[in-house]
Amino acid sequence: MYTKINNILSSFRKFVFALKLSYTSVHVALMSVFSHQEPPTDTTHLEHEGIKKEHPLSEIVRFSLIAILIVIPIRMFIAQPFIVSGASMDDTFHSGEYLIIDQVSYYFNQPARGEVIVFRYPRDPSKFFIKRIIGVPGDTITIENAQVTITNTEHPEGFVLDEPYIKSMLPAPTMTETLGEREYFVMGDNRDQSSDSRTWGVLQEERIVGRALVRLFPPGEVGYFPGSATISEELLSPQTYLK
């Protein structure tokens, strides 16, 4: 293993040396043009002077530090990988699926109804949940007989969500929740197996990590913005449907 790494690093050093040698040759030639002097015919000795062979371990450490400096900001501010665990989002997502979460978009746009997001569980911020946004700031959500109705200033009469992505949702006691600024109502697609806003309340915007951007695994399910749904612009109140 060490020999293979040493060979790779040796080839890389030769490549860098060739680039330096080419640069020196061009530089010397240009200097001779402006100084009206003939360039030396052999520039190899110029490059050998002052070159100190770097230990392979030092190169590995240096490359590792560079990689860390690149990867950490990406993980913290741009995108993060997550693996789905649990049945709360069946059949949209299944345990073991590998997702990349976009952390940048919500710096420029507000989370929208129908988007699938990853967030920190309000009761234990060390845990991450994945759910679908059902209600956004200003909405009043009413759940009655397994039907979700949204009322807001744009639709004072309310509109019912037609949710074809739901695996199951048994009738439950009627509940109503009104959302304030930076508050969201989220639920899993497998409603009967999901711990969500019906149980622990509204989700604060600052707990949202990002939006599901790419599904990388399994291969047959690869795609962008997996599971997302948007409001149809053609259907208005009182019957606007989430598709």
URRAVEN-V470193 format. One record per backbone hydrogen bond with DSSP energy under -1.0 kcal/mol. CO is the residue of the C=O (numbers start at 0). NH is the residue of the N-H. If there is no record, write none. Layout:
# URRAVEN-V470193
{{CO,NH} {CO,NH}}
This chain:
# URRAVEN-V470193
{{0,4} {1,5} {2,6} {3,7} {4,8} {5,9} {6,10} {7,11} {8,12} {9,13} {10,14} {11,15} {12,16} {13,17} {14,18} {15,19} {16,20} {17,21} {18,22} {19,23} {20,24} {21,25} {22,26} {23,27} {24,28} {25,29} {26,30} {27,31} {28,32} {29,33} {30,34} {31,36} {42,46} {43,47} {44,48} {47,50} {54,58} {55,59} {56,60} {57,61} {58,62} {59,63} {60,64} {61,65} {62,66} {63,67} {64,68} {65,69} {66,70} {67,71} {69,73} {70,74} {71,75} {72,76} {73,77} {73,78} {77,102} {79,100} {81,98} {83,95} {86,89} {87,189} {88,91} {88,92} {93,96} {96,83} {97,215} {97,216} {98,81} {99,212} {99,213} {100,79} {101,210} {103,106} {104,107} {104,108} {111,114} {113,228} {114,132} {115,211} {116,130} {117,208} {117,209} {118,128} {120,123} {123,126} {126,120} {128,118} {130,116} {131,186} {132,113} {134,184} {135,138} {138,178} {139,150} {140,176} {141,148} {142,174} {143,146} {146,143} {147,160} {148,141} {149,158} {150,139} {154,151} {154,157} {158,149} {162,165} {174,142} {176,140} {178,137} {179,182} {181,204} {183,202} {184,133} {184,134} {185,196} {186,131} {188,166} {188,190} {189,192} {190,193} {195,198} {195,199} {196,200} {202,183} {203,206} {204,207} {206,119} {209,117} {210,101} {212,224} {213,99} {214,222} {216,97} {217,220} {218,221} {222,214} {224,227} {229,242} {235,238} {240,231}}
